[in-house]
Amino acid sequence: MSAPAPRRRVLVVGIDGVTLETLAAVPTPHLDSVTEAGFLAPVAIDPGTPSMSGPCWATVVTGVRIDKHAVWSNDFSGNRLQLFPDFASRLTAEHGAYTYVAAGWQPLLTVAHGGPLFRTPGRTTFIAAAADTVEAWDATDEAITREAVRVLTEDDPEASFVYLGAVDETGHILGCGDAYEEAIVRADKRLGRLLAALRARSSYTQEEWTVIVVTDHGHRPEGGHGGRSERETTAWIACCGPSIAAGEPDRALRHEDVAAQVFASLDRKIDSHATVDGRAWSKS
């Protein structure tokens, strides 16, 4: 009797506001481990998309461009997310998949500011920052990571999205200096804990994990974004997994490709009546 096929699983880690230029200057061994097993590629934000978290994350998780999801700013009011839902909700609705989302930024998981971006995932963790300070956001990321580690170790979500927001908030409050670089280092350590949680699963040897790490936008040197400078409009995607070839992708990647890759890595078909604009960089 042949061995059962490995169970496919996907973890997407969204780290908000990590400028590619700064990323290259700080030690990130856990992100490096993803890159070395797969790739890290720059992503240019579309000219019609503001270099803001709301529009960019909406494109990442829905797989469609801004003219479809209609999240034009960090106020999500007037969106079309019911027509173009996030990948976690689509996997649950279309395939009965069990999915998980953890975040501390309100419009991702609550009705604040016109949300939620993630409408009906199977399980959620929402832990709001107590204040708009570097310390409060760092504490939120720590709490999010701790709970996500527990879920990823003990539970069995087919696809997960874990959001870390402290790097972006640090850039806004203190600019892109030493504190911003230290926040990136802390985010990388949290990524390492999430990766370790996968390896700690009792069923890990019977699973095939694809890991995607993505940022939404960059920052100006003094902190802040929303404009069209190269630093602000250059994001990035890193990925590794059983069907991901090591080395640079053979084409330029877009934010909308992430959701398409989640479906491809799970070998799940996308409903033809609600297709996506993105293309998977691996087809199986």
QUIBEL-V738986 format. One line per field, one symbol per residue. ss: DSSP state (H for helix, E for strand, C for the rest). phi: phi as a letter, one per 30 degrees, with the letter a starting at -180 (. if undefined). A space follows every 50 residues. Layout:
ss=???
phi=???
//
This chain:
ss=CCCCCCEEEEEEEEECCCCHHHHCCCCCHHHHHHHHHCEEEEEECCCCCC CCHHHHHHHHHHCCCHHHHCCCCCCCCCCCCCCCCCHHHHHHHHHCCCEE EEECCHHHHCCHHHCCCCCCCCEEEECCCCCCCHHHHHHHHHHHHHHHHH HHHHCCCCEEEEEECHHHHHHHHHCCCHHHHHHHHHHHHHHHHHHHHHHC CCCHHHEEEEEEEECCCCCCCCCCCCCCCHHHHEEEEEEECCCCCCCCCC CCECCCHHHHHHHHHCCCCCCHHHCCCCCCCCCC
phi=.ddddeddbbcccccdicdeddedcbdbdddedddddbabbdbcdeedcd dbdedddddeccibdddcdiccadcdeidcdddbddddddddddbidcbb bbacdeddbbddhidcdddbddbbbbbdddadbedddddddddddedded dddccbddbbbccbcddddddddcicceddddddddddddeedddddddd ddcedcbbcccbcbccacbdedjjakccddddcccabcabldccddjddd adcbeddddddedddchcdceddbdcddbddbcb
//
